[in-house]
Amino acid sequence: MRTVVVGGVATGMSAAARLRRLDETAEIIVLEKGPYVSYANCGLPYYVGGEIEDDAALLVQTPEKLRAALNLDVRTGHEVVGVDAEVKTVMVRSGDGEDVLHYDNLILAPGAVALRPDLPGFDSEQVWHMRTVPDALEMRKRVLEGSVKQAVVLGAGFIGLEAAEALAHQGVKTTIVELAPHVLPPTEPEVAARVTSELNRLGIETVTGVAAASIEPSGDAVDVVLADGRRLPADLVVLSIGVRPATTVFEAAGLTTERGALVVDRNGRTNLPGIWAGGDAVASPDPLTGALRPVPLAGPANRAGRLIADDIARGAGTTEVQARQFAAPLGTAVVRVGELTAAMTGANRRALDASGIDYHTVYTHPNDHAAYFPGATQIHMVVHFSKEDGTILGAQAVGGNGVEKRIDVLATAMRGGLKVDDLIDLDLSYSPPYGSAKDPVNMIGYYGQNVMDGVTKLWYASEIPEALETSLVLDVRSVSEFASGHLEGALNIPHTELRARLDEVREAAGGRPVRVHCQSGVRSFLAERILVQEGFDDVRNLSGGMLTIRDAIAGGVIPEVEIIK
């Protein structure tokens, strides 16, 4: 039985290697369009930035090593330009011309190609992607030889941020341009605000809410002309505005696609017999809405390759391995920006609002480890969960240390179907240098239980303008904290004085609702409980406190609100 794999790297090589381990008799041919069949594409920005010094470290495997270890016939520089599913052949173009190759099983892992807008000047030699090893080699060469003094990165997603930091690390004056309202568009604005602040600390300028309209020559360099007329000079322009599935050839062969991505079942099978597909070119179902969309992440791509191989081997009767089905990817991802880490899993507010799901959101600002142990830093967390049953829908966090650990735990809880109050019972490791006896994830569980049970009722930074008009905003921080910055019109009564000053609160409220906040939401929860049990009818606690208010202002959630002193 001959299995032909189209595309290497994550899905393709994972499938080929797994299939060999399950079936020593199979003939396995891997066709890779580029010069490298297995390389660390996620490491490319770090090579450009100089943290990875040797380009050989980027090459995970070579055709020679794969033949010796796994008896794989790996052919680089071979592009599949046609598929005939009826006779089970692929047309292959290489340096030797075109050839027709028969297959019994065909695995499609063509990946995705970087988008290049059809706009004036985008074909300039100064415009580069960061998708392949040759891209990174040439970019680093230009930087080290001193021909790149200033750069513009178009797109502030994961790759764009990593590219910008890499260039800035090499002393290149760098500007990021993002069409979305904030950098790292999948994150909530409050999280993105902290990322923007760190980019600025690194000397990277950020321009958001505007697109590039054209690229014009300017001596030996170019000007990136924005839609609002601004001109950004650049010796190098890095395009990181997204990718599209590389599926044109396969669509023409009759494979079903959704917005250009191949549609497969939960075993990776396409609509045509004997053809499987996985990776960046495949449409994966959203675990919440079921909507099909590509998920261009390395983890799901590698898992897809393994599961496709299991299905093929199982069908051929060469293994007793059970063919597990694809799990809908949560989109768990992480990025480093300077001294910060930002990570996320599941849905954000935008996706939840579009799907019509009714949900709660909680903001927390715990320390990454015990506060009394030196070096503790805050993690700023956002977690969404269903109002109906407490199902965890999504989580994001940003901070210095321990961010990815908490998001990974929450992603695991989501995959396991845990509810938000189940987080209370997670038995997580604890030692003062690493965490707290009540881990930040456990605390989300406590918080979520209180919300679901109605022990606390929340209000949000986005509601501040209305609250200042219709309610008493009660700031229960200390007098010195209040003096350092507060909402205009708020009444300041420290939470430790609240019991003795209830009459003052009643008089100030005058029958209006009371909206409480503190610095992070802990002291205001205590105040909320006091007020509710003292007979106040409509009391709510601002989730995340002043820390979240400041993030919301910086993130553009409430631009009309000011912190006054």
Residue pairs with C-beta under 8 A, 6 or more apart in sequence:
1 23
1 25
1 26
1 27
1 104
1 105
1 316
2 26
2 27
2 28
2 29
2 102
2 103
2 104
2 105
3 16
3 19
3 26
3 27
3 28
3 29
3 103
3 104
3 105
3 106
3 107
3 312
4 29
4 31
4 90
4 101
4 103
4 105
4 106
4 107
5 12
5 13
5 15
5 16
5 28
5 29
5 30
5 31
5 107
5 109
6 12
6 31
6 80
6 90
6 106
6 107
6 108
6 109
6 110
7 31
7 32
7 33
7 108
7 109
7 110
7 111
7 279
8 30
8 32
8 36
8 37
8 38
8 74
8 109
9 37
9 38
9 39
9 41
9 109
9 111
9 301
10 109
10 279
10 298
10 301
10 302
10 305
11 107
11 109
11 111
11 278
11 279
11 280
11 301
11 302
11 304
11 305
11 308
12 30
12 32
12 37
12 107
12 109
12 279
12 305
13 30
13 37
13 38
13 61
13 66
13 305
14 301
14 302
14 303
14 304
14 305
14 306
14 309
15 107
15 109
15 276
15 278
15 304
15 305
15 306
15 308
15 309
16 28
16 30
16 66
16 70
16 72
16 107
16 305
16 309
17 66
17 70
17 72
17 309
18 305
18 306
18 309
18 310
19 26
19 28
19 309
19 312
19 313
20 26
20 28
20 70
20 71
20 72
21 70
22 309
22 310
22 313
22 318
22 319
22 321
23 313
23 316
23 318
23 319
24 71
25 318
26 316
26 318
27 73
28 71
28 72
28 73
29 72
29 73
29 74
29 75
29 101
30 37
30 66
30 72
30 73
30 74
30 75
31 75
31 78
31 79
31 80
31 90
31 92
31 101
32 74
32 75
32 76
32 77
32 78
33 77
33 78
33 79
33 80
33 110
34 76
34 77
34 132
35 76
35 77
35 133
35 134
36 59
36 76
36 132
36 133
37 61
37 62
37 63
37 66
37 74
37 76
38 59
38 60
38 61
38 62
38 66
39 58
39 59
39 60
39 132
39 133
40 57
40 58
40 59
40 60
41 131
41 132
41 133
41 298
42 298
43 52
43 57
43 58
44 58
44 130
44 131
44 132
44 133
44 135
44 136
45 130
45 136
45 159
45 162
45 163
45 165
45 166
46 52
46 162
46 166
47 55
47 57
47 58
47 136
47 140
48 130
48 136
48 139
48 140
48 143
48 163
48 166
48 167
48 170
49 165
49 166
49 167
49 169
49 170
50 140
50 166
50 169
50 170
51 169
52 58
55 133
55 136
55 137
58 133
58 136
59 133
63 72
63 74
63 75
63 76
66 72
66 74
67 73
67 74
75 94
77 94
77 95
78 92
78 93
78 94
79 92
79 93
79 94
80 90
80 91
80 92
80 93
80 110
80 249
81 91
81 92
81 93
81 98
81 249
82 90
82 91
82 249
82 252
82 253
83 89
83 90
83 91
83 106
83 249
83 250
83 253
83 255
83 275
84 90
84 91
84 253
85 253
85 254
85 272
85 273
85 274
85 275
87 102
88 102
88 103
88 104
88 106
88 274
89 100
89 101
89 102
89 103
90 100
90 101
90 103
90 106
91 98
91 99
91 100
91 101
92 98
92 99
92 100
92 101
103 274
104 274
105 274
105 275
105 276
105 312
106 274
106 275
106 276
107 275
107 276
107 277
107 278
107 305
107 308
107 312
108 250
108 255
108 262
108 270
108 275
108 276
108 277
108 278
108 281
109 277
109 278
109 279
109 281
109 301
109 305
110 245
110 246
110 247
110 249
110 250
110 279
110 281
111 245
111 246
111 279
111 280
111 281
112 243
112 244
112 245
112 246
112 280
112 281
112 294
112 296
113 131
113 243
113 244
113 246
114 129
114 131
114 239
114 240
114 242
114 243
115 239
115 241
115 242
115 243
115 244
116 122
116 123
116 127
116 129
116 239
117 212
117 241
119 212
119 213
119 214
119 215
120 214
120 215
120 216
121 127
121 214
121 215
121 216
121 217
121 222
122 214
122 215
122 239
124 215
124 217
124 222
124 237
126 215
126 221
126 222
126 234
126 235
126 236
126 237
127 215
127 222
127 237
127 239
128 135
128 138
128 139
128 236
128 237
128 238
128 239
129 135
129 238
129 239
129 240
130 136
130 139
130 159
130 163
130 238
130 240
139 236
139 238
142 148
142 235
142 236
143 167
143 170
143 172
143 236
144 170
147 235
148 167
148 172
148 235
148 236
149 172
149 173
149 235
150 172
150 173
150 174
150 175
150 221
150 233
150 234
150 235
150 236
151 164
151 167
151 172
151 173
151 174
151 175
151 234
151 235
151 236
151 237
151 238
152 174
152 175
152 176
152 177
152 212
152 224
152 232
152 234
152 236
152 237
152 238
153 160
153 163
153 164
153 167
153 174
153 175
153 176
153 177
153 237
153 238
153 240
154 160
154 177
154 212
154 224
154 237
154 238
154 239
154 240
154 241
155 176
155 177
155 178
155 239
155 240
155 241
155 242
156 164
156 176
156 177
156 178
156 180
156 183
156 184
156 185
156 206
156 208
156 240
157 184
157 185
157 186
157 240
157 242
158 184
158 333
158 335
159 240
160 176
160 178
160 238
160 240
161 176
161 183
161 184
161 195
161 199
161 335
161 337
162 335
162 336
163 238
163 240
164 174
164 176
164 199
164 204
164 238
165 199
165 202
165 204
165 336
165 337
165 338
167 174
167 236
167 238
168 174
168 202
168 203
168 204
172 236
173 203
174 203
174 204
174 205
175 204
175 205
175 206
175 207
175 232
175 234
176 183
176 199
176 204
176 205
176 206
176 207
177 207
177 208
177 210
177 211
177 212
177 224
177 226
177 232
178 185
178 206
178 207
178 208
178 209
179 208
179 209
179 210
179 211
179 241
180 208
180 209
181 189
181 208
181 209
181 556
182 189
182 192
182 193
182 196
182 208
182 555
182 556
183 192
183 195
183 196
183 199
183 206
183 208
184 191
184 192
184 195
184 335
184 342
185 192
186 331
186 333
186 344
186 348
187 195
187 342
187 344
187 348
187 396
187 398
188 348
188 349
188 382
188 396
188 555
189 551
189 552
189 555
189 556
189 557
190 363
190 380
190 382
190 461
190 544
190 548
190 551
190 552
190 555
190 557
191 342
191 344
191 380
191 382
191 396
191 397
191 398
191 551
191 555
192 555
193 551
193 552
193 554
193 555
194 340
194 342
194 380
194 398
194 551
194 554
195 337
195 340
195 342
195 398
196 206
196 554
197 554
198 337
198 338
198 339
198 340
199 206
199 337
199 338
200 206
201 338
202 337
202 338
207 226
207 230
207 232
210 226
210 227
210 228
210 230
211 226
211 227
212 224
212 225
212 226
212 227
213 225
213 226
213 227
214 225
215 222
215 223
215 224
215 225
215 237
216 222
216 223
216 225
216 231
217 223
218 233
220 235
221 233
221 234
221 235
222 233
222 234
222 235
222 237
223 231
223 232
223 233
223 234
224 231
224 232
224 233
224 234
224 237
225 231
226 232
243 280
243 294
243 296
244 260
245 257
245 260
245 261
245 262
245 280
245 281
245 282
245 294
246 281
247 255
247 257
247 260
247 261
247 262
247 281
250 257
250 262
250 277
250 281
251 257
251 260
253 272
254 271
254 272
255 262
255 263
255 270
255 271
255 272
255 275
255 277
256 262
256 263
256 270
256 271
257 263
257 283
258 283
258 292
259 283
259 292
259 293
261 281
261 282
261 283
261 292
261 293
261 294
262 270
262 277
262 281
262 282
262 283
263 270
263 271
263 282
263 283
263 292
264 270
264 276
264 277
264 278
264 282
264 283
264 326
266 325
266 326
267 276
267 307
267 308
267 311
267 323
267 325
267 326
268 276
268 277
268 278
268 282
268 304
268 307
268 308
268 311
268 326
269 275
269 276
269 311
270 276
270 277
276 308
276 311
276 312
277 308
278 301
278 304
278 305
278 307
278 308
279 300
279 301
279 304
279 305
280 294
280 296
280 301
281 294
282 294
282 304
283 292
283 293
283 294
284 292
284 293
284 294
284 295
284 300
284 326
284 328
284 329
285 291
285 292
285 328
286 292
286 293
286 328
286 347
286 351
287 328
287 329
287 330
287 346
288 346
288 347
288 351
288 352
288 355
288 357
288 393
289 351
289 355
295 329
295 331
297 329
297 331
297 332
297 333
299 329
299 332
300 329
303 326
303 327
304 326
307 323
307 324
307 325
307 326
310 319
310 321
310 322
310 323
310 324
311 323
313 319
313 321
314 321
314 322
314 323
315 323
327 415
330 345
330 346
330 411
330 414
330 415
331 344
331 345
331 346
332 343
332 344
332 345
332 346
332 407
332 408
332 411
333 343
333 344
333 345
334 341
334 342
334 343
334 344
334 403
334 404
334 407
335 341
335 342
335 343
339 400
340 398
340 399
340 400
341 398
341 399
341 400
341 401
341 403
341 404
342 396
342 397
342 398
342 403
343 396
343 397
343 398
343 403
343 404
343 406
343 407
343 408
344 394
344 395
344 396
344 397
344 407
345 394
345 395
345 396
345 407
345 410
345 411
345 414
346 384
346 392
346 393
346 394
346 395
346 410
346 411
346 414
347 355
347 357
347 384
347 393
347 394
348 384
348 394
348 396
349 361
349 384
351 394
352 359
352 384
352 393
352 394
357 386
357 393
358 386
358 387
358 388
359 384
359 385
359 386
359 387
359 393
360 384
360 385
360 386
360 387
360 448
360 451
360 452
360 458
361 382
361 383
361 384
361 458
361 460
361 543
362 382
362 383
362 385
362 444
362 447
362 448
362 451
362 458
362 543
362 544
363 380
363 381
363 382
363 521
363 543
363 544
363 545
363 547
363 548
364 380
364 381
364 383
364 440
364 443
364 444
364 447
364 520
364 521
364 544
365 378
365 379
365 380
365 381
365 520
365 521
365 544
365 545
365 547
365 548
366 378
366 379
366 381
366 436
366 440
366 443
367 376
367 377
367 378
367 379
367 436
367 440
368 376
368 377
368 378
368 379
368 399
368 400
368 401
368 402
368 403
368 435
368 440
369 375
369 376
369 401
369 402
369 432
369 433
369 434
369 435
369 436
370 376
370 432
370 433
370 435
370 436
370 437
371 436
372 432
373 432
373 433
375 401
377 399
377 400
377 401
378 399
378 400
378 547
379 397
379 398
379 399
379 401
379 402
379 403
379 406
379 440
380 397
380 398
380 399
380 547
380 551
381 395
381 396
381 397
381 406
381 440
381 444
382 395
382 396
382 397
383 392
383 394
383 395
383 410
383 420
383 444
383 448
384 392
384 393
384 394
384 395
385 391
385 392
385 393
385 419
385 420
385 448
386 393
389 419
390 419
390 420
390 421
390 448
390 452
391 417
391 419
391 420
392 410
392 413
392 414
392 418
392 419
392 420
392 423
395 406
395 407
395 410
395 411
395 414
395 444
396 407
397 403
397 406
397 407
402 434
402 435
402 440
406 439
406 440
406 441
409 426
409 428
409 441
410 423
410 441
410 444
413 422
413 423
413 426
413 441
419 448
420 444
420 445
420 448
420 449
420 451
420 452
421 445
421 448
421 449
421 452
422 445
423 441
423 442
423 444
423 445
423 448
424 442
424 445
424 446
424 449
425 445
426 439
426 441
426 442
426 445
428 435
428 439
428 441
428 442
429 435
430 436
430 437
430 439
438 446
447 456
449 455
450 456
450 525
451 457
451 458
455 529
456 525
456 528
456 529
456 541
457 528
457 539
457 540
457 541
458 540
458 541
458 542
458 543
459 467
459 515
459 540
459 541
459 542
459 543
460 542
460 543
461 542
461 544
461 548
461 549
461 551
461 552
461 553
461 557
461 558
461 561
462 552
462 557
462 558
463 515
464 473
464 487
464 549
464 558
464 561
465 558
465 560
465 561
467 473
467 513
467 515
468 487
468 488
468 489
468 490
470 512
470 513
471 509
471 512
471 513
471 514
471 515
471 538
472 491
472 505
472 508
472 509
472 510
472 512
472 513
472 514
472 515
473 487
473 489
473 490
473 491
473 515
473 517
474 490
474 491
474 493
474 505
474 514
474 515
474 516
474 517
474 527
475 482
475 486
475 487
475 490
475 491
475 492
475 493
475 517
475 518
476 492
476 493
476 494
476 495
476 498
476 516
476 517
476 518
476 523
476 524
476 526
476 527
477 492
477 494
477 518
477 519
477 523
477 546
478 494
479 492
479 494
481 519
481 546
482 490
482 492
483 565
484 565
485 546
485 563
485 564
485 565
486 492
486 546
486 563
486 564
486 565
487 549
487 561
487 563
487 564
488 562
488 564
491 504
491 505
491 508
493 501
493 504
493 505
495 518
495 523
495 524
495 526
495 527
498 505
498 527
498 530
498 531
499 530
502 531
502 534
505 514
505 531
505 536
506 536
509 536
513 537
513 538
513 539
513 540
514 531
514 536
514 538
514 539
514 540
515 539
515 540
515 542
516 524
516 527
516 528
516 531
516 539
516 540
516 541
516 542
517 524
517 541
517 542
517 545
517 546
517 549
518 524
518 527
518 545
518 546
519 545
519 546
519 547
520 544
520 545
520 546
520 547
521 541
521 542
521 543
521 544
521 545
521 548
522 545
524 541
524 542
524 545
525 541
527 541
528 539
528 540
528 541
531 539
532 539
542 548
542 549
544 551
549 558
549 561
549 563
550 563
552 558
552 561
553 559
553 561
553 562
553 563
